[in-house]
Amino acid sequence: MYESNGGSTTYTKHYYAGPLRVASQIGSANPNYETHPLGGQIAPGGPANTTPESYGVAVLSDLNTLLANYGMAVNANEPPQDTLSMQVINDPDECKIFYGDDVIEENRCLCDNFPDIAIRQGINCNPYTPIYWYHPDYIGNIEFVTDRTGQPYQHFYYAAFGDPLVSQHVGTGSFNSTFRFNAKEFDEETGNYYYGARYYQPKSSIWMGVDAMATSYPGMNPYNFIIGNPIMAIDPDGNEVDPNEYDEDGNFISTLGGSEVNFYHQKDGNILVENTNTCETQIINGGVKLFQDYKRRNSDVNWYTITSEWESGTGPEKSFFGPDHPGTISVSGEDNYVSFKGREGALNDIEDGKDMVGVGFGLVGLLRSGPDGWEQMMGSASISYYVVGDKVVYLIHDQKTRESFYYHIPGIKNKTREPYRIIYKANTYQTYLWIEDIEESKRLFYLFNSAYDTF
């Protein structure tokens, strides 16, 4: 973002790690041409102006008290002594005292704290533009802001639904983070957060506009914020709740469930599956081991990769393919016999809601699969289903072994992986997960049934 008064230009440049904003840089001219000095020790990277000493020290003391409550090694009544504490520069001469003969760090100190003096001394401050780092919690709430060296600069604390409880600032600069609850922009004048599609009012815990998907959820208030569960769910842009996968302590793991289901790991080793629309649940017995012990594979891994890894004894022993993986899309398609049998079981077992079905392959399967490399590679498998309200979670379990590869010829024995030793054609295990509406399962079931009515 650039701002210009006609004579000079300033900018704020944001840095991202995937979708997460991790830092903001403030400077002048064009940020793409900024250079940074080499060598020297890292100096405090505060903003390029200061406030009266009494104000800065008072706020610093308040922040140090808060940090001490978090168990950090600070003392609110004494000057900071460690790297977690903020160093307040009150006089230009202190830059020389602190950094001695290190000219780079002395210049940085002057640019950060006394830019007018630095300019009069002919110092180019562009390489020392301030950078502020954001430190979010597991659902994206910005809790701490630090300067370029990790020194505490700002702290926020929120009620569960985003109402600001604490907003503390060290008082040594003018930068004030607007990104706060859920890493969304906070409007100081209205007290609302801007999500993109809608504004959110944290004091009342409601959206300021109607849910665009309201007709899809007739039983839910269209102003309801993240289905009333701000601890376990997020809404990235105000359009749709983004449920996720969480470990047994409630920590975020992944977005495996998309916008349809939540996966909660339980301390007993099971996984609780929750339909985000109806709040109905199912249990995947032993699911934690299945989800945690299997390597989640990227989209560039295909059936040939799995086959090659099996033949060479390399790669993960256990692979997990999520709903968006090309392999899962293939094996869950309308022409796949394993997924057909899973849908058949689910539609005949709506009341009980879960089971596992073993599915053979053989010569008929080989002929039916044609050029489908995924189905040929998978061969015989089993599929489990979990009916959760109007959704069905499917899991195909497959293993690639010597016996199955050689069509169970007598004398062929399976091999297992061994640590520190490559075993060719040792057993590998693959699991594919996807989620369907019951109506979609019915449609795909009847499509297959009409195409292959001999099965």
PEHU-V548190 format. One record per residue. N is the residue number from 1. BURIAL is I if it has 9 or more other C-alpha atoms within 8 Angstrom, else O. D_CENTER is the distance of its C-alpha to the mean C-alpha in Angstrom with 1 decimal. Layout:
n:N burial:BURIAL d_center:D_CENTER
n:N burial:BURIAL d_center:D_CENTER
This chain:
n:1 burial:O d_center:25.2
n:2 burial:O d_center:28.9
n:3 burial:O d_center:31.7
n:4 burial:O d_center:35.4
n:5 burial:O d_center:38.6
n:6 burial:O d_center:40.8
n:7 burial:O d_center:41.5
n:8 burial:O d_center:38.3
n:9 burial:I d_center:34.7
n:10 burial:I d_center:31.6
n:11 burial:I d_center:28.0
n:12 burial:I d_center:24.5
n:13 burial:I d_center:22.1
n:14 burial:I d_center:18.4
n:15 burial:O d_center:16.2
n:16 burial:I d_center:12.6
n:17 burial:O d_center:10.1
n:18 burial:O d_center:8.8
n:19 burial:O d_center:8.2
n:20 burial:O d_center:8.2
n:21 burial:I d_center:11.9
n:22 burial:I d_center:12.9
n:23 burial:I d_center:16.7
n:24 burial:I d_center:19.7
n:25 burial:I d_center:23.1
n:26 burial:I d_center:26.4
n:27 burial:I d_center:29.5
n:28 burial:I d_center:32.4
n:29 burial:O d_center:33.6
n:30 burial:O d_center:31.1
n:31 burial:I d_center:28.0
n:32 burial:O d_center:28.1
n:33 burial:O d_center:31.4
n:34 burial:O d_center:30.5
n:35 burial:O d_center:31.5
n:36 burial:O d_center:30.8
n:37 burial:O d_center:33.5
n:38 burial:O d_center:33.5
n:39 burial:O d_center:34.5
n:40 burial:O d_center:35.2
n:41 burial:O d_center:33.3
n:42 burial:O d_center:30.3
n:43 burial:O d_center:31.6
n:44 burial:I d_center:30.2
n:45 burial:I d_center:28.4
n:46 burial:I d_center:29.1
n:47 burial:I d_center:29.9
n:48 burial:I d_center:33.2
n:49 burial:I d_center:35.3
n:50 burial:I d_center:36.3
n:51 burial:I d_center:37.6
n:52 burial:O d_center:40.6
n:53 burial:O d_center:40.5
n:54 burial:O d_center:41.1
n:55 burial:I d_center:38.1
n:56 burial:I d_center:35.7
n:57 burial:I d_center:36.9
n:58 burial:O d_center:36.8
n:59 burial:I d_center:33.2
n:60 burial:I d_center:32.3
n:61 burial:I d_center:34.1
n:62 burial:I d_center:32.2
n:63 burial:I d_center:28.8
n:64 burial:I d_center:30.1
n:65 burial:I d_center:31.2
n:66 burial:O d_center:27.7
n:67 burial:I d_center:26.3
n:68 burial:I d_center:29.1
n:69 burial:O d_center:28.0
n:70 burial:O d_center:24.6
n:71 burial:O d_center:26.8
n:72 burial:O d_center:26.7
n:73 burial:O d_center:29.9
n:74 burial:I d_center:31.3
n:75 burial:I d_center:34.6
n:76 burial:I d_center:34.9
n:77 burial:O d_center:38.7
n:78 burial:O d_center:38.7
n:79 burial:O d_center:37.5
n:80 burial:I d_center:34.1
n:81 burial:O d_center:34.6
n:82 burial:O d_center:31.2
n:83 burial:O d_center:28.3
n:84 burial:I d_center:26.2
n:85 burial:I d_center:29.0
n:86 burial:I d_center:29.8
n:87 burial:O d_center:33.0
n:88 burial:O d_center:35.1
n:89 burial:O d_center:37.5
n:90 burial:O d_center:40.6
n:91 burial:O d_center:43.1
n:92 burial:I d_center:43.0
n:93 burial:O d_center:45.1
n:94 burial:I d_center:42.4
n:95 burial:I d_center:40.4
n:96 burial:I d_center:43.4
n:97 burial:O d_center:43.8
n:98 burial:O d_center:40.2
n:99 burial:I d_center:39.9
n:100 burial:I d_center:43.5
n:101 burial:O d_center:44.1
n:102 burial:I d_center:40.5
n:103 burial:O d_center:41.1
n:104 burial:I d_center:37.6
n:105 burial:I d_center:36.1
n:106 burial:I d_center:39.1
n:107 burial:I d_center:38.5
n:108 burial:I d_center:34.8
n:109 burial:I d_center:35.8
n:110 burial:I d_center:38.4
n:111 burial:I d_center:36.1
n:112 burial:I d_center:33.4
n:113 burial:I d_center:35.9
n:114 burial:I d_center:39.2
n:115 burial:I d_center:38.6
n:116 burial:O d_center:42.1
n:117 burial:O d_center:43.7
n:118 burial:I d_center:41.7
n:119 burial:I d_center:42.7
n:120 burial:O d_center:46.3
n:121 burial:O d_center:46.2
n:122 burial:O d_center:45.1
n:123 burial:I d_center:41.6
n:124 burial:O d_center:39.0
n:125 burial:I d_center:35.9
n:126 burial:I d_center:33.6
n:127 burial:I d_center:32.2
n:128 burial:I d_center:31.3
n:129 burial:I d_center:29.2
n:130 burial:I d_center:27.0
n:131 burial:I d_center:23.2
n:132 burial:I d_center:21.0
n:133 burial:I d_center:17.7
n:134 burial:I d_center:15.1
n:135 burial:I d_center:13.7
n:136 burial:I d_center:11.2
n:137 burial:O d_center:10.7
n:138 burial:O d_center:8.1
n:139 burial:I d_center:8.2
n:140 burial:I d_center:8.7
n:141 burial:I d_center:12.4
n:142 burial:I d_center:14.3
n:143 burial:I d_center:16.5
n:144 burial:I d_center:18.3
n:145 burial:I d_center:19.3
n:146 burial:I d_center:21.2
n:147 burial:I d_center:23.6
n:148 burial:I d_center:23.6
n:149 burial:I d_center:24.8
n:150 burial:I d_center:22.5
n:151 burial:I d_center:25.1
n:152 burial:I d_center:24.1
n:153 burial:I d_center:24.8
n:154 burial:I d_center:23.3
n:155 burial:I d_center:21.9
n:156 burial:I d_center:20.7
n:157 burial:I d_center:20.7
n:158 burial:I d_center:20.2
n:159 burial:O d_center:21.6
n:160 burial:O d_center:19.3
n:161 burial:I d_center:19.7
n:162 burial:I d_center:19.2
n:163 burial:I d_center:22.9
n:164 burial:I d_center:23.3
n:165 burial:O d_center:25.1
n:166 burial:O d_center:25.2
n:167 burial:I d_center:25.1
n:168 burial:I d_center:26.6
n:169 burial:I d_center:27.6
n:170 burial:I d_center:29.6
n:171 burial:I d_center:32.0
n:172 burial:I d_center:32.5
n:173 burial:I d_center:31.2
n:174 burial:O d_center:30.7
n:175 burial:O d_center:27.0
n:176 burial:O d_center:25.2
n:177 burial:O d_center:21.4
n:178 burial:O d_center:21.0
n:179 burial:I d_center:17.2
n:180 burial:I d_center:16.8
n:181 burial:I d_center:15.6
n:182 burial:I d_center:12.1
n:183 burial:I d_center:12.7
n:184 burial:I d_center:15.4
n:185 burial:I d_center:18.9
n:186 burial:I d_center:21.4
n:187 burial:I d_center:25.0
n:188 burial:O d_center:27.4
n:189 burial:O d_center:30.3
n:190 burial:O d_center:29.0
n:191 burial:I d_center:26.4
n:192 burial:I d_center:24.0
n:193 burial:I d_center:20.4
n:194 burial:I d_center:20.0
n:195 burial:I d_center:17.2
n:196 burial:O d_center:18.7
n:197 burial:O d_center:20.4
n:198 burial:I d_center:21.8
n:199 burial:I d_center:22.5
n:200 burial:I d_center:21.6
n:201 burial:I d_center:24.2
n:202 burial:I d_center:22.9
n:203 burial:O d_center:26.4
n:204 burial:O d_center:27.1
n:205 burial:I d_center:23.6
n:206 burial:I d_center:24.2
n:207 burial:I d_center:23.4
n:208 burial:I d_center:26.2
n:209 burial:O d_center:26.3
n:210 burial:O d_center:26.6
n:211 burial:I d_center:23.7
n:212 burial:O d_center:24.3
n:213 burial:O d_center:23.6
n:214 burial:I d_center:26.1
n:215 burial:O d_center:28.5
n:216 burial:O d_center:26.0
n:217 burial:O d_center:25.7
n:218 burial:O d_center:29.3
n:219 burial:O d_center:29.0
n:220 burial:O d_center:26.4
n:221 burial:O d_center:27.2
n:222 burial:O d_center:26.0
n:223 burial:I d_center:25.3
n:224 burial:I d_center:23.2
n:225 burial:I d_center:19.9
n:226 burial:I d_center:16.9
n:227 burial:O d_center:19.5
n:228 burial:O d_center:20.6
n:229 burial:O d_center:17.7
n:230 burial:I d_center:15.7
n:231 burial:O d_center:14.7
n:232 burial:O d_center:12.9
n:233 burial:I d_center:11.9
n:234 burial:I d_center:10.8
n:235 burial:I d_center:12.6
n:236 burial:I d_center:11.1
n:237 burial:I d_center:14.6
n:238 burial:I d_center:17.2
n:239 burial:I d_center:17.8
n:240 burial:I d_center:16.0
n:241 burial:I d_center:14.1
n:242 burial:I d_center:10.7
n:243 burial:I d_center:11.2
n:244 burial:I d_center:9.0
n:245 burial:I d_center:10.0
n:246 burial:I d_center:11.0
n:247 burial:I d_center:13.4
n:248 burial:I d_center:16.9
n:249 burial:O d_center:16.4
n:250 burial:O d_center:13.9
n:251 burial:O d_center:10.9
n:252 burial:I d_center:7.4
n:253 burial:O d_center:7.3
n:254 burial:O d_center:6.0
n:255 burial:I d_center:7.0
n:256 burial:I d_center:10.3
n:257 burial:I d_center:12.4
n:258 burial:I d_center:11.8
n:259 burial:I d_center:13.9
n:260 burial:I d_center:16.7
n:261 burial:I d_center:16.1
n:262 burial:I d_center:14.2
n:263 burial:I d_center:14.5
n:264 burial:I d_center:15.6
n:265 burial:I d_center:16.7
n:266 burial:I d_center:20.2
n:267 burial:O d_center:22.2
n:268 burial:O d_center:24.9
n:269 burial:I d_center:22.9
n:270 burial:I d_center:22.5
n:271 burial:I d_center:19.6
n:272 burial:I d_center:20.0
n:273 burial:I d_center:19.1
n:274 burial:I d_center:19.3
n:275 burial:I d_center:20.2
n:276 burial:I d_center:18.5
n:277 burial:O d_center:21.7
n:278 burial:O d_center:24.4
n:279 burial:O d_center:22.7
n:280 burial:I d_center:24.7
n:281 burial:I d_center:23.5
n:282 burial:I d_center:24.3
n:283 burial:I d_center:24.0
n:284 burial:I d_center:23.1
n:285 burial:O d_center:25.6
n:286 burial:I d_center:24.4
n:287 burial:I d_center:21.0
n:288 burial:I d_center:19.1
n:289 burial:O d_center:21.1
n:290 burial:O d_center:20.5
n:291 burial:O d_center:16.7
n:292 burial:O d_center:16.5
n:293 burial:O d_center:19.5
n:294 burial:I d_center:18.7
n:295 burial:I d_center:17.0
n:296 burial:O d_center:14.5
n:297 burial:O d_center:16.2
n:298 burial:O d_center:15.4
n:299 burial:O d_center:17.4
n:300 burial:O d_center:20.1
n:301 burial:I d_center:21.2
n:302 burial:I d_center:24.2
n:303 burial:I d_center:27.0
n:304 burial:O d_center:29.1
n:305 burial:O d_center:26.5
n:306 burial:I d_center:26.5
n:307 burial:I d_center:30.3
n:308 burial:O d_center:30.7
n:309 burial:I d_center:28.6
n:310 burial:I d_center:30.7
n:311 burial:I d_center:33.9
n:312 burial:I d_center:33.2
n:313 burial:I d_center:31.7
n:314 burial:O d_center:28.6
n:315 burial:O d_center:24.8
n:316 burial:O d_center:22.9
n:317 burial:I d_center:25.3
n:318 burial:I d_center:22.7
n:319 burial:I d_center:20.3
n:320 burial:I d_center:17.9
n:321 burial:I d_center:17.4
n:322 burial:I d_center:15.1
n:323 burial:I d_center:16.4
n:324 burial:O d_center:15.9
n:325 burial:I d_center:17.4
n:326 burial:O d_center:21.0
n:327 burial:I d_center:22.5
n:328 burial:I d_center:21.3
n:329 burial:I d_center:22.5
n:330 burial:I d_center:25.7
n:331 burial:I d_center:26.4
n:332 burial:I d_center:25.6
n:333 burial:I d_center:28.0
n:334 burial:I d_center:31.2
n:335 burial:O d_center:33.4
n:336 burial:I d_center:31.8
n:337 burial:O d_center:34.1
n:338 burial:I d_center:31.6
n:339 burial:I d_center:29.4
n:340 burial:I d_center:32.7
n:341 burial:I d_center:33.8
n:342 burial:I d_center:30.5
n:343 burial:I d_center:30.9
n:344 burial:I d_center:34.6
n:345 burial:I d_center:33.8
n:346 burial:I d_center:31.2
n:347 burial:I d_center:33.7
n:348 burial:O d_center:36.5
n:349 burial:I d_center:34.6
n:350 burial:O d_center:33.0
n:351 burial:O d_center:34.5
n:352 burial:O d_center:33.6
n:353 burial:I d_center:30.2
n:354 burial:I d_center:29.3
n:355 burial:I d_center:31.0
n:356 burial:I d_center:31.0
n:357 burial:I d_center:33.3
n:358 burial:O d_center:34.6
n:359 burial:I d_center:35.3
n:360 burial:O d_center:37.8
n:361 burial:I d_center:38.0
n:362 burial:O d_center:41.4
n:363 burial:O d_center:43.5
n:364 burial:O d_center:42.9
n:365 burial:I d_center:39.1
n:366 burial:I d_center:39.7
n:367 burial:O d_center:41.9
n:368 burial:O d_center:39.6
n:369 burial:I d_center:36.4
n:370 burial:O d_center:38.3
n:371 burial:O d_center:36.2
n:372 burial:O d_center:32.8
n:373 burial:O d_center:31.6
n:374 burial:I d_center:28.8
n:375 burial:I d_center:31.2
n:376 burial:I d_center:33.9
n:377 burial:O d_center:31.6
n:378 burial:I d_center:30.4
n:379 burial:I d_center:34.0
n:380 burial:I d_center:34.5
n:381 burial:I d_center:31.5
n:382 burial:I d_center:30.6
n:383 burial:I d_center:28.4
n:384 burial:I d_center:27.3
n:385 burial:I d_center:26.5
n:386 burial:I d_center:25.3
n:387 burial:I d_center:26.6
n:388 burial:I d_center:24.5
n:389 burial:I d_center:26.4
n:390 burial:O d_center:26.5
n:391 burial:I d_center:23.8
n:392 burial:I d_center:24.2
n:393 burial:I d_center:21.7
n:394 burial:I d_center:23.3
n:395 burial:I d_center:22.9
n:396 burial:I d_center:25.2
n:397 burial:I d_center:26.2
n:398 burial:I d_center:28.0
n:399 burial:I d_center:29.6
n:400 burial:I d_center:31.4
n:401 burial:I d_center:34.6
n:402 burial:I d_center:38.0
n:403 burial:I d_center:39.9
n:404 burial:O d_center:38.0
n:405 burial:O d_center:38.2
n:406 burial:O d_center:42.0
n:407 burial:O d_center:42.5
n:408 burial:O d_center:43.5
n:409 burial:O d_center:46.6
n:410 burial:O d_center:48.5
n:411 burial:O d_center:48.0
n:412 burial:I d_center:44.5
n:413 burial:O d_center:42.2
n:414 burial:I d_center:38.5
n:415 burial:I d_center:37.0
n:416 burial:O d_center:34.0
n:417 burial:I d_center:31.8
n:418 burial:O d_center:33.2
n:419 burial:O d_center:31.7
n:420 burial:O d_center:33.0
n:421 burial:O d_center:34.9
n:422 burial:I d_center:34.2
n:423 burial:I d_center:35.4
n:424 burial:O d_center:36.0
n:425 burial:I d_center:35.1
n:426 burial:I d_center:33.6
n:427 burial:I d_center:31.7
n:428 burial:I d_center:28.2
n:429 burial:I d_center:26.1
n:430 burial:I d_center:23.8
n:431 burial:I d_center:21.9
n:432 burial:I d_center:20.8
n:433 burial:I d_center:19.0
n:434 burial:I d_center:19.2
n:435 burial:I d_center:19.9
n:436 burial:I d_center:23.0
n:437 burial:I d_center:25.1
n:438 burial:I d_center:28.4
n:439 burial:O d_center:30.3
n:440 burial:O d_center:28.5
n:441 burial:I d_center:29.3
n:442 burial:I d_center:32.9
n:443 burial:O d_center:33.1
n:444 burial:I d_center:31.9
n:445 burial:I d_center:34.1
n:446 burial:O d_center:37.2
n:447 burial:I d_center:36.5
n:448 burial:I d_center:36.6
n:449 burial:I d_center:39.5
n:450 burial:O d_center:41.6
n:451 burial:O d_center:40.9
n:452 burial:O d_center:41.7
n:453 burial:O d_center:44.0
n:454 burial:O d_center:45.7
n:455 burial:O d_center:42.8
